[in-house]
Amino acid sequence: MDDKQIQSDAFFARSANKLDFGNWNTQEKIALSCRILASEGHSETLAGQITIRDDDGTYLTTPLAQAFDEIRPQSVIRIDDDMNVLEGQGTPNPAVRFHFWVYRQRPEVRCIIHTHPPYVSTLAMTGQPLIVAQMDATPFHNDCAHLKEWPGLPIADQEGEIIAGALGEKRCILLANHGFLAATGSVEETLYLSVLIERAARNQLMAAAAYGEVRPVDDALAAESHDFLLKPTIVRASFAMFARRIERQQVAGEQWTRTSV
């Protein structure tokens, strides 16, 4: 372990209990994630889903025909892997079916987000993979797969098998002519990567337009930065920061994140 790693670990050991990670339950985290994604441009249409696998093998998700910026904690529904609604009102997005293939392949995954934000969608149209060419994109270093051909609407088992297979053991995948998917062990990390990948795609497209060539950062330095920026403390603190920002943007006095409302 080098000096930089030792210093980093010591810092977080001293500081972690002084940081504000928030105190939201699962439904509130889903609602916050949806509102954060909407504020970042991930909800221009009804396309896109968030799911969380619960300890009992059921799944929490949001109803079809509700935009991300409409979601409240009480909007969240619980479904089984046959898409039957067990709790809540509404029907799940049929595209949630392809999430199940990822969950079956990856037992450690607890949360999946799939959307079609503008810059990721534009990059997905070019046939190019995501290039890690800037520090904020390093969480995707060797951790973002690329599905090079669109298999069609992800509402059937065939598409689920293809996407899950292309994702492999990585946290994210850029889907050709489509969007992206992030799959991790927590809603905080999945949301964090969902925000970062849209910004990384934006920066890559802007750099390519300005200079043509986009050169990746040094491999060893990118690997070091990847591990640092995905530390649980940074992930949780980032989620809390995004969440507080959304809460401040709500109408004064509207405590919409409380499930008791």
C-alpha positions as CSV (number, residue, x, y, z in Angstrom):
1,M,0.0,0.0,0.0
2,D,1.5,3.4,-1.0
3,D,1.6,6.5,1.0
4,K,-1.3,8.1,-0.9
5,Q,-3.5,5.1,-0.1
6,I,-2.5,5.1,3.6
7,Q,-3.2,8.8,3.9
8,S,-6.6,8.5,2.2
9,D,-7.7,5.6,4.4
10,A,-6.6,7.4,7.5
11,F,-8.5,10.6,6.5
12,F,-11.8,8.7,5.9
13,A,-11.4,6.7,9.1
14,R,-11.2,10.0,11.0
15,S,-13.9,11.9,9.0
16,A,-16.6,9.4,8.1
17,N,-18.6,9.9,11.3
18,K,-18.6,13.6,10.8
19,L,-20.2,13.6,7.4
20,D,-24.0,14.0,6.7
21,F,-25.2,11.0,4.9
22,G,-28.9,11.7,5.4
23,N,-31.5,9.5,7.0
24,W,-33.9,8.3,4.2
25,N,-35.7,5.0,4.0
26,T,-35.7,3.0,0.8
27,Q,-38.9,4.5,-0.7
28,E,-37.5,7.9,0.0
29,K,-34.2,7.1,-1.7
30,I,-36.1,5.9,-4.7
31,A,-38.2,9.1,-4.9
32,L,-35.1,11.2,-4.4
33,S,-33.2,9.3,-7.0
34,C,-36.0,9.9,-9.5
35,R,-36.1,13.6,-8.8
36,I,-32.4,13.9,-9.0
37,L,-32.4,12.1,-12.4
38,A,-35.2,14.3,-13.7
39,S,-33.2,17.4,-12.7
40,E,-30.2,16.0,-14.6
41,G,-32.2,15.6,-17.8
42,H,-32.9,11.8,-17.5
43,S,-36.7,12.0,-17.7
44,E,-37.6,13.7,-21.0
45,T,-40.1,10.9,-21.7
46,L,-41.5,7.9,-19.8
47,A,-38.5,5.8,-20.8
48,G,-36.3,4.8,-18.0
49,Q,-36.7,2.7,-14.8
50,I,-35.3,2.3,-11.3
51,T,-35.6,-1.0,-9.4
52,I,-34.3,-2.2,-6.0
53,R,-34.2,-5.8,-5.1
54,D,-35.4,-6.3,-1.5
55,D,-34.2,-8.9,1.0
56,D,-37.3,-11.0,0.4
57,G,-36.6,-11.3,-3.4
58,T,-39.3,-8.8,-4.4
59,Y,-38.6,-5.6,-6.2
60,L,-39.4,-1.9,-5.6
61,T,-40.0,0.2,-8.6
62,T,-42.1,3.1,-9.9
63,P,-45.3,2.9,-11.9
64,L,-45.6,3.2,-15.6
65,A,-46.9,6.6,-16.9
66,Q,-45.4,8.6,-14.0
67,A,-42.4,10.8,-14.9
68,F,-39.4,10.8,-12.6
69,D,-40.2,14.3,-11.4
70,E,-43.7,13.2,-10.3
71,I,-42.4,10.4,-8.0
72,R,-43.1,10.5,-4.3
73,P,-42.3,7.8,-1.7
74,Q,-45.9,6.8,-1.7
75,S,-45.7,6.3,-5.5
76,V,-43.3,3.3,-5.2
77,I,-44.8,-0.1,-5.9
78,R,-43.6,-3.6,-5.0
79,I,-43.6,-6.4,-7.6
80,D,-42.4,-9.9,-8.0
81,D,-40.4,-11.3,-10.9
82,D,-43.5,-12.1,-12.8
83,M,-44.4,-8.4,-12.8
84,N,-47.3,-8.9,-10.4
85,V,-48.0,-5.8,-8.2
86,L,-47.8,-6.9,-4.5
87,E,-48.1,-3.4,-2.9
88,G,-49.1,0.0,-4.1
89,Q,-51.1,1.4,-7.0
90,G,-50.3,1.2,-10.7
91,T,-48.5,-1.1,-13.1
92,P,-44.8,-1.5,-13.6
93,N,-43.0,-0.4,-16.7
94,P,-42.8,-3.5,-19.0
95,A,-39.1,-2.8,-19.6
96,V,-38.4,-3.7,-15.9
97,R,-38.4,-7.3,-17.2
98,F,-34.9,-6.9,-18.6
99,H,-33.6,-5.8,-15.1
100,F,-34.4,-9.3,-13.8
101,W,-31.8,-10.9,-16.1
102,V,-29.1,-8.7,-14.6
103,Y,-30.3,-9.5,-11.0
104,R,-30.2,-13.3,-11.8
105,Q,-26.7,-13.0,-13.2
106,R,-25.4,-10.7,-10.4
107,P,-26.5,-11.7,-6.9
108,E,-24.6,-8.7,-5.4
109,V,-26.6,-6.2,-7.4
110,R,-29.4,-4.5,-5.3
111,C,-30.3,-1.5,-7.5
112,I,-30.5,-0.9,-11.3
113,I,-31.2,2.4,-13.1
114,H,-31.7,2.6,-16.8
115,T,-32.5,5.9,-18.6
116,H,-32.0,7.7,-21.9
117,P,-30.4,11.1,-21.0
118,P,-29.4,13.4,-23.9
119,Y,-25.6,13.1,-23.9
120,V,-25.5,9.4,-23.2
121,S,-28.1,8.9,-25.9
122,T,-26.1,11.0,-28.4
123,L,-22.9,9.1,-27.6
124,A,-24.8,5.9,-28.0
125,M,-25.7,7.0,-31.6
126,T,-22.0,7.3,-32.6
127,G,-21.0,3.7,-32.1
128,Q,-18.2,4.9,-29.8
129,P,-17.6,3.6,-26.3
130,L,-17.3,5.9,-23.2
131,I,-13.7,7.1,-23.0
132,V,-12.2,7.8,-19.6
133,A,-10.4,11.1,-20.5
134,Q,-11.1,13.2,-17.4
135,M,-10.9,12.6,-13.6
136,D,-14.7,12.7,-13.0
137,A,-15.1,9.9,-15.5
138,T,-12.6,7.5,-13.8
139,P,-15.3,5.6,-11.9
140,F,-16.0,4.1,-15.3
141,H,-12.4,3.0,-15.9
142,N,-12.6,-0.7,-17.0
143,D,-16.1,-0.6,-15.4
144,C,-18.3,0.5,-18.3
145,A,-19.2,-2.2,-20.9
146,H,-20.4,-1.3,-24.4
147,L,-23.2,-3.0,-26.3
148,K,-22.3,-2.2,-29.9
149,E,-25.6,-3.1,-31.5
150,W,-29.2,-2.3,-30.5
151,P,-31.2,-5.5,-29.8
152,G,-34.5,-3.8,-30.0
153,L,-37.0,-2.7,-27.3
154,P,-35.9,-4.2,-23.9
155,I,-39.3,-5.6,-23.0
156,A,-38.7,-9.4,-23.6
157,D,-36.4,-12.1,-22.4
158,Q,-34.1,-12.0,-25.4
159,E,-33.1,-8.4,-24.8
160,G,-32.6,-9.1,-21.2
161,E,-30.2,-11.9,-21.9
162,I,-28.2,-9.8,-24.4
163,I,-27.9,-6.8,-22.1
164,A,-27.1,-8.9,-19.0
165,G,-24.5,-10.8,-20.9
166,A,-22.9,-7.7,-22.3
167,L,-22.8,-6.0,-18.9
168,G,-20.9,-9.0,-17.4
169,E,-19.3,-8.0,-14.1
170,K,-19.1,-4.3,-14.7
171,R,-21.1,-1.6,-13.0
172,C,-22.4,0.2,-16.1
173,I,-23.0,-0.3,-19.8
174,L,-23.5,2.1,-22.7
175,L,-26.2,0.7,-24.9
176,A,-25.9,1.4,-28.6
177,N,-28.7,3.5,-30.1
178,H,-30.4,3.4,-26.7
179,G,-29.0,4.7,-23.3
180,F,-27.2,3.3,-20.4
181,L,-27.7,0.9,-17.4
182,A,-26.0,1.1,-14.0
183,A,-26.2,-1.9,-11.6
184,T,-24.6,-1.8,-8.2
185,G,-25.1,-3.0,-4.6
186,S,-26.9,0.1,-3.4
187,V,-29.2,2.8,-4.6
188,E,-26.7,5.5,-3.6
189,E,-24.0,4.0,-5.8
190,T,-26.3,3.4,-8.8
191,L,-27.6,6.9,-8.6
192,Y,-24.1,8.4,-8.3
193,L,-22.9,6.5,-11.4
194,S,-26.1,7.5,-13.3
195,V,-25.4,11.2,-12.7
196,L,-21.7,10.8,-13.5
197,I,-22.1,8.9,-16.8
198,E,-24.3,11.6,-18.3
199,R,-21.7,14.2,-17.4
200,A,-18.9,12.0,-18.8
201,A,-20.7,11.6,-22.1
202,R,-21.3,15.3,-22.3
203,N,-17.7,16.1,-21.7
204,Q,-16.5,13.5,-24.2
205,L,-18.8,14.9,-26.9
206,M,-17.8,18.5,-26.2
207,A,-14.1,17.5,-26.3
208,A,-14.5,15.6,-29.6
209,A,-16.3,18.6,-31.1
210,A,-13.6,21.0,-30.0
211,Y,-10.5,19.0,-30.8
212,G,-11.5,15.8,-32.6
213,E,-9.3,13.3,-30.6
214,V,-10.3,12.4,-27.1
215,R,-7.3,10.8,-25.3
216,P,-7.8,8.6,-22.3
217,V,-6.0,9.3,-19.1
218,D,-3.1,7.1,-17.9
219,D,-4.3,3.6,-17.1
220,A,-2.7,3.3,-13.7
221,L,-3.8,6.7,-12.6
222,A,-7.3,6.1,-13.8
223,A,-7.4,2.8,-11.8
224,E,-6.3,4.6,-8.7
225,S,-8.9,7.3,-9.1
226,H,-11.6,4.8,-9.9
227,D,-11.1,3.1,-6.6
228,F,-10.9,6.4,-4.6
229,L,-14.1,7.9,-6.2
230,L,-16.0,4.7,-5.5
231,K,-15.2,4.6,-1.8
232,P,-18.5,4.1,0.1
233,T,-17.9,7.3,2.0
234,I,-17.7,9.4,-1.2
235,V,-20.6,7.6,-2.8
236,R,-22.9,8.1,0.2
237,A,-21.8,11.7,0.7
238,S,-22.4,12.4,-3.0
239,F,-25.9,10.9,-2.9
240,A,-26.7,13.0,0.2
241,M,-25.4,16.1,-1.5
242,F,-27.6,15.5,-4.6
243,A,-30.6,14.7,-2.4
244,R,-30.2,17.9,-0.3
245,R,-30.0,19.9,-3.5
246,I,-33.3,18.4,-4.7
247,E,-34.9,19.0,-1.4
248,R,-33.9,22.7,-1.4
249,Q,-35.4,23.0,-4.9
250,Q,-38.9,21.9,-3.8
251,V,-41.6,24.3,-3.0
252,A,-41.1,25.8,0.5
253,G,-42.8,23.7,3.1
254,E,-43.5,20.7,0.8
255,Q,-42.0,17.9,2.8
256,W,-42.5,15.5,-0.1
257,T,-39.8,13.0,0.9
258,R,-41.8,12.0,4.0
259,T,-43.8,8.8,3.5
260,S,-46.2,9.9,6.2
261,V,-47.5,12.7,4.1
